[in-house]
Amino acid sequence: MTTAVNKQTTNAGSKRRIRMWLFIVVLFIGWAAYTLVGKLQEQHATNARLAAIQQQLETAKTDTEALKQEIERLNDPEYISQLATKEQGMVYKGETQIQVVR
């Protein structure tokens, strides 16, 4: 009878240890899943910010190129002459400016 009681207590003790071990494993897996979901959301937000910044960078590059072209054109005397005629109404001697009224 003592061996039957010892086996029963041993089984009960080992079952308790297995339940505690499983409980700890489930807690750890739950924590890992929670952390993973949080990091994935953080990564998504960071990727969205990166895309917005890259778009701003592309816009700035386009604007820079347009300004460089404008600088090149402003170094051309004929372009300056055209701007003076168009925006300021200036003309060379002997020329008359034609204005179209709509």
C-alpha positions as CSV (number, residue, x, y, z in Angstrom):
1,M,0.0,0.0,0.0
2,T,2.8,2.4,0.6
3,T,4.1,2.0,-3.0
4,A,0.6,2.9,-4.4
5,V,0.5,6.0,-2.2
6,N,4.1,7.0,-3.2
7,K,3.2,6.6,-7.0
8,Q,0.0,8.7,-6.5
9,T,1.9,11.5,-4.8
10,T,4.7,11.4,-7.3
11,N,2.2,11.6,-10.2
12,A,0.4,14.4,-8.6
13,G,3.7,16.3,-8.0
14,S,4.9,15.7,-11.6
15,K,1.5,16.8,-13.0
16,R,1.7,20.0,-10.9
17,R,5.2,20.7,-12.2
18,I,4.1,20.1,-15.8
19,R,1.1,22.4,-15.3
20,M,3.3,25.1,-13.9
21,W,5.9,24.7,-16.6
22,L,3.2,24.9,-19.3
23,F,1.7,28.0,-17.6
24,I,5.2,29.6,-17.7
25,V,5.7,28.7,-21.3
26,V,2.2,30.0,-22.2
27,L,3.0,33.3,-20.4
28,F,6.3,33.6,-22.2
29,I,4.7,32.9,-25.6
30,G,2.0,35.5,-24.9
31,W,4.6,38.1,-23.9
32,A,6.6,37.3,-27.1
33,A,3.5,37.6,-29.3
34,Y,2.6,40.9,-27.6
35,T,6.1,42.3,-28.1
36,L,6.1,41.1,-31.8
37,V,2.8,42.8,-32.6
38,G,4.0,46.0,-30.9
39,K,7.3,46.0,-32.9
40,L,5.4,45.3,-36.2
41,Q,3.2,48.3,-35.6
42,E,6.2,50.4,-34.8
43,Q,7.9,49.2,-38.0
44,H,4.8,50.1,-40.0
45,A,4.7,53.6,-38.6
46,T,8.5,54.0,-39.2
47,N,8.1,52.8,-42.8
48,A,5.3,55.4,-43.4
49,R,7.4,58.2,-42.0
50,L,10.3,57.0,-44.2
51,A,8.1,57.1,-47.3
52,A,6.9,60.6,-46.5
53,I,10.5,61.8,-46.0
54,Q,11.6,60.2,-49.2
55,Q,8.8,61.9,-51.0
56,Q,9.9,65.3,-49.5
57,L,13.4,64.5,-50.6
58,E,12.3,63.8,-54.2
59,T,10.3,67.0,-54.3
60,A,13.3,69.0,-52.9
61,K,15.6,67.4,-55.6
62,T,13.1,68.4,-58.3
63,D,12.9,71.9,-57.0
64,T,16.7,72.1,-56.8
65,E,17.0,71.0,-60.4
66,A,14.4,73.5,-61.6
67,L,16.3,76.3,-59.7
68,K,19.6,75.3,-61.2
69,Q,18.1,75.5,-64.7
70,E,16.7,78.9,-63.9
71,I,20.1,80.1,-62.7
72,E,21.6,78.8,-66.0
73,R,19.0,80.7,-68.0
74,L,19.5,83.9,-66.0
75,N,23.2,83.8,-67.0
76,D,22.1,84.0,-70.7
77,P,21.7,87.7,-71.9
78,E,19.0,86.8,-74.4
79,Y,16.8,85.3,-71.7
80,I,17.2,88.3,-69.5
81,S,16.3,90.5,-72.5
82,Q,13.1,88.4,-73.0
83,L,12.2,88.7,-69.3
84,A,12.7,92.4,-69.4
85,T,10.4,92.7,-72.4
86,K,7.8,90.4,-71.1
87,E,7.7,91.4,-67.4
88,Q,8.8,95.0,-67.4
89,G,7.7,96.1,-70.9
90,M,11.3,97.2,-71.9
91,V,12.2,97.2,-75.5
92,Y,15.3,98.1,-77.6
93,K,15.5,101.5,-79.3
94,G,13.4,101.5,-82.5
95,E,11.2,98.6,-81.4
96,T,7.6,98.9,-80.3
97,Q,5.9,96.6,-78.0
98,I,2.6,95.0,-79.0
99,Q,0.1,94.4,-76.3
100,V,-2.8,92.1,-76.8
101,V,-6.0,93.1,-74.9
102,R,-8.4,90.3,-74.2
